[in-house]
Amino acid sequence: MNLAISQDEHFMHEALKEARKAFEADEVPVGAVIECNGKIIARAHNLTERLNDVTAHAEMQAFTSAANYLGGKYLDACTLYVTIEPCVMCAGAGYWTQIGKIIYGARDEKKGFLLTSKKILHPKTTLQGGILEEECSLLMKNFFKKKR
């Protein structure tokens, strides 16, 4: 890991790699990684088009992968890094996993869970936004510009 960047930036760069995979596959470019004890234990990106499944968001894929890796459904010792603020569904799933921390890149002004309530998260989950915000936002804007 490059010591010139923070740990949060490092893991968000990894989430951005996943988002770029989604972009290339013509999926909404959201990427996620789950970190536990300094190690990435899950990587995912949106697969809603490929799987024809509206629930196949990057966060949902990452939660399942991390739980399988750890052999348990609770992710309280883990951090989710996701390029865009989670939607209500993904925040709710985060509640049930009891994820320790959620760090997102850019806000989702149209469908982000913060439009509803921060109380969707588990009470012990901490939340932080704005890590590599510009880069995360730009990828999303470029995707939708290409669609118009």
C-alpha positions in Angstrom: 0.0 0.0 0.0 1.3 3.5 -0.9 2.0 5.3 2.3 1.3 8.6 0.7 -2.4 7.9 0.7 -4.6 7.0 3.7 -6.0 3.6 4.3 -9.5 4.8 3.5 -8.3 6.2 0.1 -6.5 2.9 -0.6 -9.6 0.8 -0.1 -11.8 3.3 -2.0 -9.4 3.1 -4.9 -10.1 -0.7 -4.8 -13.8 0.0 -4.8 -13.4 2.3 -7.8 -11.7 -0.6 -9.7 -14.9 -2.6 -9.1 -17.0 0.4 -10.2 -15.0 0.6 -13.4 -15.7 -3.1 -14.1 -19.4 -2.3 -13.8 -19.0 0.7 -16.1 -17.3 -1.5 -18.8 -20.1 -4.1 -18.5 -22.8 -1.3 -18.9 -23.9 -1.7 -15.3 -24.5 1.4 -13.1 -20.9 1.9 -12.0 -21.0 1.2 -8.2 -18.2 -0.7 -6.7 -17.6 -2.1 -3.2 -15.0 -3.8 -1.1 -15.2 -5.1 2.4 -12.1 -4.8 4.6 -11.5 -6.7 7.8 -8.3 -6.4 9.8 -6.6 -4.5 7.0 -7.4 -7.1 4.4 -10.0 -7.0 1.6 -12.3 -10.0 2.1 -14.9 -9.2 -0.5 -15.0 -7.3 -3.8 -18.1 -6.6 -5.9 -19.8 -4.4 -8.4 -23.3 -3.9 -9.6 -24.7 -7.0 -11.5 -28.3 -6.0 -11.8 -28.3 -6.1 -15.7 -26.2 -9.3 -16.0 -28.3 -11.2 -13.4 -31.6 -9.5 -14.3 -31.9 -8.9 -10.6 -32.8 -5.6 -9.0 -31.2 -6.7 -5.7 -27.8 -7.4 -7.2 -26.2 -4.2 -6.0 -22.5 -4.0 -5.3 -23.1 -3.8 -1.5 -25.4 -6.8 -1.5 -22.9 -8.9 -3.5 -20.1 -7.8 -1.1 -22.1 -8.6 2.0 -22.8 -12.1 0.8 -19.2 -12.7 -0.2 -17.8 -11.4 3.1 -20.2 -13.5 5.1 -19.2 -16.6 3.1 -15.5 -15.7 3.6 -15.9 -15.2 7.4 -18.3 -18.2 7.8 -20.9 -16.0 9.6 -23.5 -13.4 8.9 -22.2 -10.6 11.1 -19.7 -8.2 9.8 -19.3 -6.0 12.9 -15.5 -6.1 12.7 -15.6 -5.0 9.0 -15.7 -1.8 6.9 -17.7 -1.5 3.7 -16.1 0.9 1.2 -18.6 1.8 -1.6 -18.2 4.4 -4.3 -21.7 5.8 -3.9 -23.9 6.3 -0.9 -26.0 3.1 -0.4 -29.7 2.9 -1.2 -32.3 2.1 1.4 -32.1 -1.6 0.5 -28.4 -1.8 0.9 -28.3 0.3 4.1 -31.0 -2.1 5.5 -28.9 -5.1 4.6 -26.0 -3.4 6.3 -28.2 -3.1 9.4 -28.7 -6.9 9.4 -25.0 -7.6 8.9 -24.2 -5.2 11.7 -21.4 -3.9 9.6 -19.0 -1.9 11.7 -18.4 1.0 9.4 -19.6 2.2 6.0 -17.4 4.6 4.1 -18.8 5.9 0.8 -17.3 8.1 -1.9 -20.1 10.4 -3.2 -23.7 11.1 -2.1 -26.6 9.7 -4.1 -28.8 12.8 -4.1 -31.7 10.8 -5.8 -31.7 7.4 -4.2 -29.3 7.4 -1.2 -30.6 6.2 2.1 -29.7 9.4 3.8 -32.7 11.0 2.1 -34.8 8.7 4.3 -33.0 8.4 7.6 -29.6 7.5 9.0 -31.5 5.3 11.5 -31.7 2.6 8.8 -28.2 1.7 9.8 -27.4 -0.5 12.9 -26.9 1.8 15.9 -23.3 0.6 16.2 -22.4 1.2 12.6 -20.4 4.4 11.9 -20.7 6.3 8.7 -18.3 8.4 6.7 -18.6 10.0 3.3 -16.6 12.0 0.9 -13.6 9.7 0.4 -12.4 10.2 -3.2 -15.8 11.9 -3.8 -14.9 13.7 -7.0 -13.6 10.6 -8.7 -16.6 8.5 -7.6 -19.1 11.1 -8.7 -17.4 11.6 -12.0 -17.6 8.0 -12.9 -21.3 8.0 -12.3 -21.9 11.2 -14.2 -19.9 9.9 -17.2 -22.0 6.7 -17.2 -25.3 8.5 -17.3 -24.0 11.1 -19.8 -23.2 8.2 -22.1 -26.7 6.8 -21.7 -28.4 10.1 -22.8 
